């Protein structure tokens, strides 16, 4: 979520402009409740993942995003 130039939230907004139904997984090493509240909510839910994570956690988030769960 913390990137040089644009924030993760700003990138999510730009991606939603291009495809409002795009599933998004936001990954961060410092994702807290306040950061979650600031994520853009238009479109499908943004799935937050906090580092460190396992391959199983990432795969579960991908499956959930694809199924719309």
N, CA, C and O atoms as a MOPAC input file, in Angstrom:
PM7 MOZYME 1SCF
protein

 N      0.81300 1    -1.19400 1     0.00000 1
 C      0.00000 1     0.00000 1     0.00000 1
 C      0.85700 1     1.25700 1     0.00000 1
 O      0.40600 1     2.31100 1    -0.45000 1
 N      2.07000 1     1.16500 1     0.49200 1
 C      2.95500 1     2.32700 1     0.48900 1
 C      3.91400 1     2.19400 1    -0.68700 1
 O      4.78200 1     1.32100 1    -0.70200 1
 N      3.74800 1     3.06100 1    -1.65800 1
 C      4.53300 1     3.01300 1    -2.88300 1
 C      5.13000 1     4.38000 1    -3.16700 1
 O      4.59600 1     5.39200 1    -2.71300 1
 N      6.23200 1     4.42600 1    -3.91200 1
 C      6.76700 1     5.73900 1    -4.29100 1
 C      5.86100 1     6.40300 1    -5.32300 1
 O      5.45200 1     5.76600 1    -6.29400 1
 N      5.55200 1     7.66100 1    -5.11900 1
 C      4.75800 1     8.39900 1    -6.10300 1
 C      3.27600 1     8.43400 1    -5.79800 1
 O      2.70900 1     9.51100 1    -5.61500 1
 N      2.64100 1     7.28200 1    -5.74000 1
 C      1.20300 1     7.18500 1    -5.44700 1
 C      1.00100 1     6.26300 1    -4.24700 1
 O      1.78300 1     5.34100 1    -4.01800 1
 N     -0.04200 1     6.52100 1    -3.50300 1
 C     -0.38000 1     5.60700 1    -2.41300 1
 C     -1.19300 1     4.44200 1    -2.98000 1
 O     -1.71500 1     4.51800 1    -4.09200 1
 N     -1.28900 1     3.38400 1    -2.21200 1
 C     -2.10400 1     2.25500 1    -2.63600 1
 C     -3.54700 1     2.65700 1    -2.87700 1
 O     -4.17700 1     2.18500 1    -3.82400 1
 N     -4.07700 1     3.53000 1    -2.02100 1
 C     -5.45100 1     4.00300 1    -2.20300 1
 C     -5.63500 1     4.75400 1    -3.50500 1
 O     -6.65900 1     4.60500 1    -4.17100 1
 N     -4.64600 1     5.56400 1    -3.87300 1
 C     -4.71800 1     6.30600 1    -5.13600 1
 C     -4.66100 1     5.35200 1    -6.33600 1
 O     -5.34800 1     5.56300 1    -7.33500 1
 N     -3.85900 1     4.33100 1    -6.23200 1
 C     -3.79000 1     3.34400 1    -7.31700 1
 C     -5.11100 1     2.59900 1    -7.43500 1
 O     -5.58300 1     2.34300 1    -8.54300 1
 N     -5.71500 1     2.24700 1    -6.29500 1
 C     -7.01600 1     1.57200 1    -6.32000 1
 C     -8.04500 1     2.44900 1    -7.02000 1
 O     -8.83200 1     1.94800 1    -7.82300 1
 N     -8.05500 1     3.74900 1    -6.72900 1
 C     -8.99500 1     4.66600 1    -7.37500 1
 C     -8.78700 1     4.66400 1    -8.88800 1
 O     -9.75400 1     4.60700 1    -9.64600 1
 N     -7.52400 1     4.72600 1    -9.33200 1
 C     -7.23100 1     4.71500 1   -10.77200 1
 C     -7.65400 1     3.39400 1   -11.40900 1
 O     -8.21600 1     3.39300 1   -12.50500 1
 N     -7.39400 1     2.27800 1   -10.74500 1
 C     -7.79900 1     0.97500 1   -11.28500 1
 C     -9.31600 1     0.87000 1   -11.38900 1
 O     -9.83500 1     0.33200 1   -12.36700 1
 N    -10.03100 1     1.38100 1   -10.38600 1
 C    -11.50200 1     1.34800 1   -10.40900 1
 C    -12.05800 1     2.20400 1   -11.55000 1
 O    -13.11200 1     1.88200 1   -12.10000 1
 N    -11.36700 1     3.28800 1   -11.91200 1
 C    -11.81900 1     4.10800 1   -13.04100 1
 C    -11.76200 1     3.29600 1   -14.33400 1
 O    -12.62300 1     3.43000 1   -15.20300 1
 N    -10.74400 1     2.46100 1   -14.44600 1
 C    -10.57000 1     1.65400 1   -15.65400 1
 C    -11.48900 1     0.44400 1   -15.67200 1
 O    -11.99800 1     0.06300 1   -16.72600 1
 N    -11.70400 1    -0.16500 1   -14.50400 1
 C    -12.55900 1    -1.34800 1   -14.40800 1
 C    -13.19500 1    -1.37600 1   -13.02300 1
 O    -12.57200 1    -1.83700 1   -12.06700 1
 N    -14.43700 1    -0.88300 1   -12.90200 1
 C    -15.08900 1    -0.80400 1   -11.59200 1
 C    -15.29400 1    -2.16200 1   -10.91500 1
 O    -15.49800 1    -2.21900 1    -9.70200 1
 N    -15.24400 1    -3.23300 1   -11.66700 1
 C    -15.48700 1    -4.55800 1   -11.09500 1
 C    -14.21400 1    -5.36200 1   -10.85800 1
 O    -14.27800 1    -6.55600 1   -10.56700 1
 N    -13.07000 1    -4.71900 1   -10.98100 1
 C    -11.79900 1    -5.40500 1   -10.80900 1
 C    -11.60400 1    -5.83300 1    -9.35600 1
 O    -11.65500 1    -4.99300 1    -8.45800 1
 N    -11.38200 1    -7.12500 1    -9.10800 1
 C    -11.05300 1    -7.54900 1    -7.74400 1
 C     -9.64800 1    -7.05000 1    -7.39100 1
 O     -8.73300 1    -7.12700 1    -8.21200 1
 N     -9.48500 1    -6.54700 1    -6.18700 1
 C     -8.19900 1    -5.99400 1    -5.75800 1
 C     -7.80000 1    -6.60300 1    -4.42700 1
 O     -8.60700 1    -6.70100 1    -3.50300 1
 N     -6.53900 1    -7.01100 1    -4.34300 1
 C     -5.95300 1    -7.46100 1    -3.08500 1
 C     -4.88400 1    -6.43700 1    -2.71900 1
 O     -3.93800 1    -6.22800 1    -3.47900 1
 N     -5.02800 1    -5.80200 1    -1.56900 1
 C     -4.07700 1    -4.80100 1    -1.10100 1
 C     -3.17600 1    -5.45700 1    -0.06200 1
 O     -3.65900 1    -6.01300 1     0.92400 1
 N     -1.87100 1    -5.39200 1    -0.28300 1
 C     -0.91900 1    -6.03800 1     0.60900 1
 C     -0.03100 1    -4.98700 1     1.26400 1
 O      0.45400 1    -4.06900 1     0.60200 1
 N      0.17400 1    -5.13000 1     2.56300 1
 C      0.98300 1    -4.16400 1     3.28600 1
 C      1.63200 1    -4.81500 1     4.49900 1
 O      1.11500 1    -5.78400 1     5.05600 1
 N      2.74500 1    -4.27800 1     4.88500 1
 C      3.38400 1    -4.71100 1     6.11900 1
 C      2.89400 1    -3.93100 1     7.31800 1
 O      3.19700 1    -4.28300 1     8.45800 1
 N      2.13600 1    -2.87100 1     7.07000 1
 C      1.66100 1    -2.00900 1     8.15500 1
 C      0.17000 1    -1.70200 1     8.01200 1
 O     -0.24400 1    -0.56700 1     8.24600 1
 N     -0.62800 1    -2.67300 1     7.63800 1
 C     -2.06700 1    -2.46200 1     7.45000 1
 C     -2.75500 1    -2.48300 1     8.82000 1
 O     -2.76300 1    -3.50900 1     9.50100 1
 N     -3.32400 1    -1.35900 1     9.21200 1
 C     -4.04700 1    -1.31100 1    10.47000 1
 C     -5.49800 1    -0.89700 1    10.19900 1
 O     -5.87500 1    -0.65600 1     9.05200 1
 N     -6.29800 1    -0.81600 1    11.24800 1
 C     -7.72400 1    -0.50200 1    11.07900 1
 C     -7.93800 1     0.86100 1    10.43600 1
 O     -8.84300 1     1.01400 1     9.61600 1
 N     -7.12600 1     1.85200 1    10.78800 1
 C     -7.26900 1     3.18200 1    10.18900 1
 C     -6.95900 1     3.15000 1     8.69600 1
 O     -7.64700 1     3.79200 1     7.90300 1
 N     -5.92600 1     2.40300 1     8.31300 1
 C     -5.58600 1     2.28200 1     6.89000 1
 C     -6.71000 1     1.58400 1     6.14100 1
 O     -7.02700 1     1.96300 1     5.01300 1
 N     -7.31700 1     0.57400 1     6.74500 1
 C     -8.42500 1    -0.13800 1     6.10600 1
 C     -9.61000 1     0.78700 1     5.86700 1
 O    -10.26100 1     0.70000 1     4.82600 1
 N     -9.89400 1     1.66300 1     6.81100 1
 C    -11.02200 1     2.58000 1     6.68400 1
 C    -10.82200 1     3.56000 1     5.52800 1
 O    -11.79800 1     4.07300 1     4.98000 1
 N     -9.57100 1     3.82400 1     5.15200 1
 C     -9.27100 1     4.79600 1     4.10300 1
 C     -9.27700 1     4.18600 1     2.70400 1
 O     -9.18000 1     4.91600 1     1.71800 1
 N     -9.38800 1     2.85200 1     2.60000 1
 C     -9.38000 1     2.22600 1     1.28100 1
 C    -10.64300 1     2.60200 1     0.51300 1
 O    -11.72900 1     2.61300 1     1.09200 1
 N    -10.52500 1     2.90800 1    -0.76600 1
 C    -11.71400 1     3.20800 1    -1.57700 1
 C    -12.65200 1     2.00100 1    -1.59100 1
 O    -12.20600 1     0.86100 1    -1.72000 1
 N    -13.94800 1     2.25900 1    -1.45700 1
 C    -14.89200 1     1.14700 1    -1.33400 1
 C    -15.73900 1     0.92300 1    -2.57900 1
 O    -16.51700 1    -0.03000 1    -2.60800 1
 N    -15.62300 1     1.75700 1    -3.60700 1
 C    -16.41400 1     1.54700 1    -4.82300 1
 C    -16.00100 1     0.23900 1    -5.47900 1
 O    -14.81800 1    -0.09900 1    -5.50300 1
 N    -16.96100 1    -0.49100 1    -6.00800 1
 C    -16.65900 1    -1.75900 1    -6.66500 1
 C    -16.60800 1    -2.89000 1    -5.66100 1
 O    -17.03200 1    -2.73300 1    -4.51600 1
 N    -16.08600 1    -4.04100 1    -6.09200 1
 C    -15.98300 1    -5.17700 1    -5.18000 1
 C    -15.10400 1    -4.81400 1    -3.99000 1
 O    -14.28600 1    -3.89800 1    -4.07600 1
 N    -15.26900 1    -5.52700 1    -2.88600 1
 C    -14.44300 1    -5.22100 1    -1.71600 1
 C    -12.95100 1    -5.35400 1    -2.03500 1
 O    -12.53200 1    -6.21200 1    -2.81200 1
 N    -12.17900 1    -4.48900 1    -1.41700 1
 C    -10.72200 1    -4.60100 1    -1.50200 1
 C    -10.30500 1    -5.54800 1    -0.40200 1
 O    -10.61000 1    -5.31000 1     0.76700 1
 N     -9.61400 1    -6.61800 1    -0.75200 1
 C     -9.18300 1    -7.60100 1     0.21600 1
 C     -7.82300 1    -7.20100 1     0.78500 1
 O     -6.83400 1    -7.18800 1     0.05300 1
 N     -7.75600 1    -6.87700 1     2.07200 1
 C     -6.47300 1    -6.50600 1     2.65300 1
 C     -5.70100 1    -7.73100 1     3.13700 1
 O     -6.28500 1    -8.65200 1     3.70800 1
 N     -4.42300 1    -7.73800 1     2.91400 1
 C     -3.52800 1    -8.76800 1     3.43600 1
 C     -2.37400 1    -8.06200 1     4.13400 1
 O     -1.83800 1    -7.07600 1     3.62900 1
 N     -2.00400 1    -8.57400 1     5.28800 1
 C     -0.87400 1    -8.02200 1     6.01600 1
 C      0.30400 1    -8.97000 1     5.93700 1
 O      0.15000 1   -10.18500 1     6.06200 1
 N      1.48600 1    -8.40200 1     5.72800 1
 C      2.71400 1    -9.18800 1     5.73000 1
 C      3.13600 1    -9.40900 1     7.17800 1
 O      2.83600 1    -8.56000 1     8.01700 1
 N      3.79700 1   -10.47000 1     7.50600 1
 C      4.13900 1   -11.58000 1     6.62100 1
 C      2.90800 1   -12.44100 1     6.36600 1
 O      2.00700 1   -12.50900 1     7.20300 1
 N      2.87200 1   -13.09100 1     5.22400 1
 C      1.77100 1   -13.96800 1     4.89500 1
 C      2.31500 1   -15.23200 1     4.24500 1
 O      3.44900 1   -15.27600 1     3.76800 1
 N      1.48800 1   -16.23400 1     4.24300 1
 C      1.88300 1   -17.50300 1     3.64300 1
 C      1.30100 1   -17.59900 1     2.24400 1
 O      0.40900 1   -16.83800 1     1.86800 1
 N      1.82200 1   -18.54500 1     1.48600 1
 C      1.27300 1   -18.79100 1     0.15100 1
 C     -0.19000 1   -19.19000 1     0.26300 1
 O     -1.00100 1   -18.81000 1    -0.58100 1
 N     -0.53700 1   -19.94800 1     1.29200 1
 C     -1.92800 1   -20.37200 1     1.48600 1
 C     -2.83800 1   -19.16700 1     1.72000 1
 O     -3.95900 1   -19.12900 1     1.21400 1
 N     -2.36400 1   -18.18900 1     2.48000 1
 C     -3.17200 1   -16.98700 1     2.73200 1
 C     -3.38900 1   -16.20500 1     1.43600 1
 O     -4.49000 1   -15.71700 1     1.17900 1
 N     -2.34300 1   -16.08900 1     0.62600 1
 C     -2.46900 1   -15.38300 1    -0.64400 1
 C     -3.41500 1   -16.12000 1    -1.58100 1
 O     -4.26600 1   -15.49800 1    -2.21600 1
 N     -3.27700 1   -17.43400 1    -1.67300 1
 C     -4.15100 1   -18.21700 1    -2.54200 1
 C     -5.61300 1   -18.11700 1    -2.09400 1
 O     -6.51500 1   -18.04400 1    -2.92900 1
 N     -5.84500 1   -18.11500 1    -0.78300 1
 C     -7.21400 1   -17.97800 1    -0.27800 1
 C     -7.79900 1   -16.62100 1    -0.67000 1
 O     -8.96200 1   -16.54000 1    -1.06400 1
 N     -7.00100 1   -15.55700 1    -0.56600 1
 C     -7.47700 1   -14.22000 1    -0.95100 1
 C     -7.78200 1   -14.16600 1    -2.44000 1
 O     -8.76300 1   -13.54600 1    -2.85200 1
 N     -6.94700 1   -14.81200 1    -3.25000 1
 C     -7.18700 1   -14.83900 1    -4.70400 1
 C     -8.48100 1   -15.59000 1    -4.99800 1
 O     -9.30200 1   -15.12400 1    -5.78800 1
 N     -8.66900 1   -16.74700 1    -4.37100 1
 C     -9.90800 1   -17.50600 1    -4.58900 1
 C    -11.13000 1   -16.70600 1    -4.18400 1
 O    -12.12300 1   -16.67300 1    -4.91000 1
 N    -11.06200 1   -16.05400 1    -3.01800 1
 C    -12.19600 1   -15.24000 1    -2.54200 1
 C    -12.48000 1   -14.09700 1    -3.50200 1
 O    -13.64100 1   -13.79100 1    -3.77300 1
 N    -11.44800 1   -13.47000 1    -4.01100 1
 C    -11.62400 1   -12.34600 1    -4.94000 1
 C    -12.28600 1   -12.80100 1    -6.23200 1
 O    -13.14000 1   -12.10700 1    -6.78400 1
 N    -11.88700 1   -13.96500 1    -6.70300 1
 C    -12.44100 1   -14.48300 1    -7.96700 1
 C    -13.88400 1   -14.92200 1    -7.79300 1
 O    -14.67700 1   -14.81900 1    -8.73000 1
 N    -14.24100 1   -15.41400 1    -6.60500 1
 C    -15.59100 1   -15.92300 1    -6.38700 1
 C    -16.55100 1   -14.82200 1    -5.94500 1
 O    -17.76900 1   -15.00100 1    -5.96700 1
 N    -15.98600 1   -13.67900 1    -5.54200 1
 C    -16.83600 1   -12.58100 1    -5.06000 1
 C    -17.28700 1   -12.77800 1    -3.64300 1
 O    -18.18000 1   -12.07200 1    -3.17500 1
 N    -16.68500 1   -13.72900 1    -2.94000 1
 C    -17.07300 1   -14.01700 1    -1.54200 1
 C    -16.67100 1   -12.90800 1    -0.61300 1
 O    -16.92000 1   -12.99000 1     0.59000 1

